[in-house]
Amino acid sequence: MDHSHNHTPPGVTPWTGGSGDPFSSARAAWAVGNTGERLSIIRKIRRRIAADAEELVHTLATRPGRSAAESLSAEVLPLAEACRFLEREAVALLAPRRLGARGRPVWLFGVAAEVRREPFGTVLIVGPSNYPLLLPGVQALQALAAGNTVLVKPAPGCSAPMERLADWLAEAGLPDGLFQLLDESPDAVSDAITAGIDKLVLTGSAPTGRAVARQLADGLVPSTMELSGNDAVFVLPGADLGMVARALAFGLRLNGSATCIAPRRVFVPRALAAELEHSLTRSVAAIPPAAVPLPVRRRLVGLVRAAMAEGARPVGPLPEDADPAMAPLIVADARPGMALLREELFAPILSLVPVRDVEEALEAAAQSPYALGASVFGPEEEARALAGRLDAGTVTVNDLIVPTADPRLPFGGRRASGWGVTRGAEGLLEMTRVKTVSVRRGRRLPHTDPPRDGDAALMLAALRLLHGGPGARAGAVRTLIQALRDRRTD
């Protein structure tokens, strides 16, 4: 199968892997090369992003209803910031970490140790359709900075941004074969896994993650997966409901609400539910309809109708088959346990769930299998305390979505929302494998001596001296001295 794209950028060839790889020497040199030299390419990419941002925005024009300003703020600017983060931090993060004498067991006196970070080899990145530049772009640049070869499989219709990145990487001096663009078909993932990869990074739905994980299992190939979300928002007493409504409306508007951490379930005290519904209804009134695929709209309508049968109340009309654009939909009086609150919905819909208190909200939120992100609105001290109790990969307080674009922060989910993280220091380190190196200095290897009768007494005395309480230590010193004398006598 041909993995190359119709518009193949310079240096991009079909991925074949194995011993027939024509770029094996280039890959090996890149893997052991200087991190600073790799980052010089990242720096050139950042400057190219700034100089030719309009070109990137043009490649993102396939996102329906998205303005140039939204593409710049949601994808282009965060990608440039991610480059600068790597330029500032990658050398220190990827450098060998030498362990000093502090904390070293006394019985390892004379042994020097270090922890090294080495590239996996070939990292396959499976990109999503909602943010086709930022998400695979950051992941690819982090993998390259760590010394890996990168394969990118774009979502259908989303190759253009990655083609532009491939062009710019080649112009920046990235050796041929280190960044390769696969075709958009799902088979490209299976074929690349069969050809041989060393790690996979996937952003997609939970069903896709499960299917790909099964393919990886036979070869025990490690992965990082950012999967589905159904994000919860917790409104505390004392929250500014006007601010909450504006933030929720933003979450419904941004990218047509096709964002994995868009708000979907809002747990609000019963006494505040009516006021929040009123404020939110006004805030979303000016949001234009978003294009939503017909299968998603039909599934959504079925879930809403089932919720209505259980007492929920839609604020506004349900989407119709004949209209591909969907206006934001608020579902009021939703109740914990409804299927609507348990499933991923990539559409501008949001459910208001009146609750008695925080404990009921936490219990209700836990009924969803997804734990990607969450937001808390309210007095900061109480909100921070609740954030510490939430089962989610990322939590924002008195805001949502935007703070997660901080390039210093890792991003990832829990439970059905995936495992591992991308971005930030932790995301960079996930593109590496750990190797430890221990070096014995001197020629003495006491542990290689033949066993002696007094060894057990010597070890027990050392154990109690090092780890026992004050009372145990005094006797341990005497025992240790006697054991050493007996050893010398032997």
SETIBA-430790 format. One record per residue (C-alpha): residue number from 1; x, z, y. Coordinates in steps of 0.25 Angstrom, whole numbers, m for minus. Layout:
! SETIBA-430790
i,xx,zz,yy
NUM,X,Z,Y .
...
***
This chain:
! SETIBA-430790
i,xx,zz,yy
1,0,0,0 .
2,5,m3,14 .
3,7,9,22 .
4,11,2,35 .
5,2,0,46 .
6,m2,m13,52 .
7,5,m10,65 .
8,18,m4,59 .
9,27,3,69 .
10,42,2,68 .
11,48,9,57 .
12,35,11,49 .
13,35,6,35 .
14,26,9,23 .
15,29,22,16 .
16,34,21,3 .
17,42,34,0 .
18,51,35,m12 .
19,65,30,m14 .
20,61,16,m8 .
21,60,22,6 .
22,69,13,15 .
23,69,24,25 .
24,74,35,16 .
25,88,36,23 .
26,81,37,37 .
27,72,48,32 .
28,83,56,26 .
29,91,55,39 .
30,79,59,47 .
31,76,71,39 .
32,90,77,40 .
33,92,72,55 .
34,93,80,67 .
35,80,86,73 .
36,84,83,87 .
37,85,69,84 .
38,72,68,78 .
39,66,75,90 .
40,72,64,99 .
41,62,55,93 .
42,51,64,95 .
43,55,66,110 .
44,55,50,111 .
45,41,50,105 .
46,36,61,115 .
47,41,53,127 .
48,35,40,122 .
49,21,48,120 .
50,22,51,135 .
51,26,38,139 .
52,16,30,131 .
53,5,39,129 .
54,m5,28,133 .
55,0,21,120 .
56,m4,33,112 .
57,m17,34,118 .
58,m20,20,115 .
59,m17,22,100 .
60,m28,33,101 .
61,m39,24,106 .
62,m45,24,93 .
63,m50,38,95 .
64,m65,35,99 .
65,m69,42,112 .
66,m55,48,115 .
67,m50,46,129 .
68,m35,44,133 .
69,m34,57,139 .
70,m39,64,126 .
71,m29,56,118 .
72,m18,60,127 .
73,m22,75,127 .
74,m26,76,112 .
75,m15,68,106 .
76,m4,62,115 .
77,0,74,123 .
78,0,83,111 .
79,9,74,103 .
80,19,73,115 .
81,19,89,115 .
82,21,89,100 .
83,33,80,102 .
84,39,90,112 .
85,36,102,103 .
86,45,95,93 .
87,56,92,103 .
88,56,106,107 .
89,55,114,94 .
90,58,105,82 .
91,73,107,82 .
92,72,122,81 .
93,60,122,71 .
94,67,112,62 .
95,81,119,63 .
96,87,127,51 .
97,83,141,52 .
98,95,150,49 .
99,92,164,44 .
100,102,175,49 .
101,105,188,42 .
102,93,195,48 .
103,83,197,36 .
104,92,192,26 .
105,92,200,13 .
106,105,208,12 .
107,107,203,m2 .
108,108,189,4 .
109,120,193,13 .
110,129,180,15 .
111,117,170,13 .
112,113,161,25 .
113,100,155,25 .
114,92,145,33 .
115,78,138,33 .
116,78,123,35 .
117,67,113,38 .
118,68,100,32 .
119,58,88,33 .
120,49,85,21 .
121,52,70,21 .
122,40,61,22 .
123,28,67,29 .
124,15,60,29 .
125,6,63,40 .
126,m9,59,39 .
127,m15,58,53 .
128,m29,60,57 .
129,m39,51,65 .
130,m42,61,76 .
131,m29,63,82 .
132,m21,51,77 .
133,m9,53,86 .
134,m7,68,88 .
135,m8,74,74 .
136,0,64,66 .
137,9,62,78 .
138,13,76,79 .
139,14,78,64 .
140,23,65,63 .
141,32,69,74 .
142,34,83,68 .
143,37,77,54 .
144,47,68,60 .
145,54,79,68 .
146,56,87,56 .
147,63,75,49 .
148,52,69,41 .
149,47,55,38 .
150,33,53,43 .
151,22,45,37 .
152,9,44,45 .
153,m5,40,40 .
154,m14,38,52 .
155,m29,40,51 .
156,m37,27,50 .
157,m37,20,63 .
158,m26,29,69 .
159,m13,22,66 .
160,m10,18,81 .
161,m5,31,86 .
162,5,33,74 .
163,9,18,76 .
164,13,21,90 .
165,20,34,86 .
166,28,26,75 .
167,32,16,86 .
168,37,26,95 .
169,45,34,84 .
170,52,21,80 .
171,55,18,95 .
172,60,32,96 .
173,70,30,85 .
174,63,36,73 .
175,70,30,61 .
176,62,20,53 .
177,54,25,41 .
178,52,39,47 .
179,38,37,53 .
180,29,28,45 .
181,14,25,47 .
182,5,23,35 .
183,m8,15,35 .
184,m21,22,38 .
185,m27,22,25 .
186,m29,35,17 .
187,m21,28,5 .
188,m9,29,14 .
189,m8,44,12 .
190,m9,43,m3 .
191,1,32,m4 .
192,11,40,5 .
193,9,52,m4 .
194,11,44,m16 .
195,24,37,m10 .
196,29,51,m7 .
197,28,60,5 .
198,34,74,7 .
199,23,80,16 .
200,9,76,21 .
201,3,80,35 .
202,m12,77,35 .
203,m22,79,46 .
204,m36,76,41 .
205,m49,81,34 .
206,m49,92,24 .
207,m54,82,13 .
208,m42,72,16 .
209,m33,84,16 .
210,m38,88,2 .
211,m36,74,m3 .
212,m22,72,2 .
213,m18,86,m3 .
214,m22,82,m17 .
215,m13,69,m16 .
216,m1,78,m11 .
217,m3,88,m22 .
218,3,80,m33 .
219,16,79,m26 .
220,15,93,m20 .
221,17,86,m6 .
222,15,97,5 .
223,6,94,17 .
224,0,99,30 .
225,m14,96,32 .
226,m23,98,44 .
227,m37,96,39 .
228,m51,98,44 .
229,m56,108,54 .
230,m70,114,58 .
231,m65,123,69 .
232,m71,136,73 .
233,m73,141,87 .
234,m75,156,89 .
235,m82,160,102 .
236,m80,175,105 .
237,m88,184,115 .
238,m82,182,129 .
239,m79,168,127 .
240,m81,158,139 .
241,m92,150,133 .
242,m90,139,143 .
243,m76,137,139 .
244,m80,138,124 .
245,m90,126,126 .
246,m80,118,134 .
247,m69,120,123 .
248,m79,116,112 .
249,m84,104,119 .
250,m69,100,121 .
251,m68,101,106 .
252,m80,92,103 .
253,m75,82,113 .
254,m60,81,110 .
255,m57,69,102 .
256,m72,67,99 .
257,m71,81,92 .
258,m62,75,81 .
259,m52,86,81 .
260,m49,95,69 .
261,m50,107,77 .
262,m62,104,86 .
263,m72,115,86 .
264,m83,114,76 .
265,m89,129,74 .
266,m91,138,85 .
267,m94,153,82 .
268,m100,159,94 .
269,m107,173,96 .
270,m122,171,95 .
271,m124,177,109 .
272,m115,166,115 .
273,m120,154,106 .
274,m131,149,115 .
275,m122,149,127 .
276,m111,142,120 .
277,m120,132,115 .
278,m125,129,129 .
279,m111,128,135 .
280,m106,119,124 .
281,m118,110,125 .
282,m115,107,139 .
283,m100,105,137 .
284,m102,95,126 .
285,m113,87,133 .
286,m103,78,140 .
287,m94,75,127 .
288,m96,61,123 .
289,m100,57,109 .
290,m88,56,99 .
291,m87,45,88 .
292,m89,52,74 .
293,m89,44,61 .
294,m103,42,55 .
295,m99,50,42 .
296,m95,62,50 .
297,m108,61,59 .
298,m116,61,46 .
299,m109,73,40 .
300,m110,80,53 .
301,m125,78,54 .
302,m127,82,40 .
303,m120,95,43 .
304,m128,98,56 .
305,m141,95,49 .
306,m137,105,38 .
307,m134,115,49 .
308,m147,113,56 .
309,m154,116,44 .
310,m147,130,44 .
311,m151,133,58 .
312,m140,125,67 .
313,m144,118,79 .
314,m137,105,84 .
315,m136,104,99 .
316,m138,89,101 .
317,m142,77,92 .
318,m135,75,79 .
319,m126,62,78 .
320,m133,50,72 .
321,m127,39,63 .
322,m129,28,73 .
323,m121,35,84 .
324,m106,35,80 .
325,m103,45,92 .
326,m107,59,91 .
327,m110,69,103 .
328,m105,83,101 .
329,m114,91,93 .
330,m116,106,94 .
331,m123,113,82 .
332,m128,127,87 .
333,m132,139,78 .
334,m123,135,67 .
335,m122,145,56 .
336,m110,149,47 .
337,m110,142,34 .
338,m116,129,39 .
339,m109,117,33 .
340,m107,112,47 .
341,m97,123,50 .
342,m89,121,37 .
343,m86,106,38 .
344,m76,98,46 .
345,m83,89,57 .
346,m75,79,65 .
347,m86,77,75 .
348,m90,84,88 .
349,m99,95,82 .
350,m98,109,85 .
351,m106,121,79 .
352,m110,134,86 .
353,m111,146,76 .
354,m117,158,82 .
355,m110,171,76 .
356,m112,186,77 .
357,m97,189,79 .
358,m83,185,76 .
359,m84,190,62 .
360,m96,181,59 .
361,m88,169,66 .
362,m76,171,57 .
363,m84,172,45 .
364,m92,159,48 .
365,m79,151,52 .
366,m73,154,39 .
367,m84,147,32 .
368,m78,133,36 .
369,m66,129,27 .
370,m58,124,39 .
371,m48,132,47 .
372,m41,122,56 .
373,m43,128,70 .
374,m52,138,78 .
375,m55,142,92 .
376,m59,155,98 .
377,m65,157,112 .
378,m66,171,118 .
379,m58,182,125 .
380,m43,179,121 .
381,m40,193,114 .
382,m52,192,105 .
383,m50,177,103 .
384,m36,179,98 .
385,m40,189,89 .
386,m50,180,82 .
387,m40,169,82 .
388,m32,177,73 .
389,m43,179,63 .
390,m47,164,62 .
391,m43,156,50 .
392,m38,143,57 .
393,m26,136,59 .
394,m26,136,74 .
395,m35,144,84 .
396,m37,142,99 .
397,m42,152,108 .
398,m51,149,120 .
399,m48,134,117 .
400,m48,124,106 .
401,m41,112,101 .
402,m31,109,113 .
403,m22,121,111 .
404,m19,116,97 .
405,m11,104,103 .
406,0,114,107 .
407,12,107,99 .
408,18,121,96 .
409,6,125,88 .
410,4,121,73 .
411,m9,116,69 .
412,m16,117,55 .
413,m27,122,47 .
414,m31,131,36 .
415,m40,131,24 .
416,m47,117,23 .
417,m41,113,37 .
418,m27,111,30 .
419,m14,118,29 .
420,0,117,36 .
421,1,114,51 .
422,6,103,60 .
423,12,103,74 .
424,20,115,80 .
425,32,121,74 .
426,25,124,61 .
427,20,109,60 .
428,34,104,62 .
429,39,114,51 .
430,28,109,42 .
431,36,95,42 .
432,48,102,36 .
433,51,109,23 .
434,59,122,22 .
435,73,123,16 .
436,81,136,15 .
437,96,136,14 .
438,103,148,10 .
439,119,149,10 .
440,127,160,4 .
441,140,163,11 .
442,151,168,3 .
443,154,167,m11 .
444,148,180,m16 .
445,135,178,m24 .
446,133,192,m29 .
447,119,188,m36 .
448,127,180,m45 .
449,134,191,m51 .
450,130,195,m65 .
451,119,206,m65 .
452,123,221,m66 .
453,117,233,m71 .
454,116,239,m57 .
455,109,227,m50 .
456,95,232,m50 .
457,99,246,m44 .
458,107,239,m33 .
459,95,230,m30 .
460,85,241,m30 .
461,94,249,m21 .
462,95,237,m11 .
463,80,235,m12 .
464,77,249,m8 .
465,88,250,3 .
466,83,237,10 .
467,68,239,8 .
468,65,253,4 .
469,60,264,13 .
470,69,274,20 .
471,69,284,8 .
472,72,273,m2 .
473,84,268,6 .
474,92,280,5 .
475,92,280,m10 .
476,94,265,m10 .
477,107,267,m3 .
478,113,276,m13 .
479,108,268,m24 .
480,114,255,m18 .
481,127,262,m16 .
482,128,266,m30 .
483,123,253,m36 .
484,134,246,m28 .
485,145,256,m33 .
486,140,254,m47 .
487,141,239,m45 .
488,155,239,m40 .
489,159,248,m52 .
490,153,238,m61 .
***
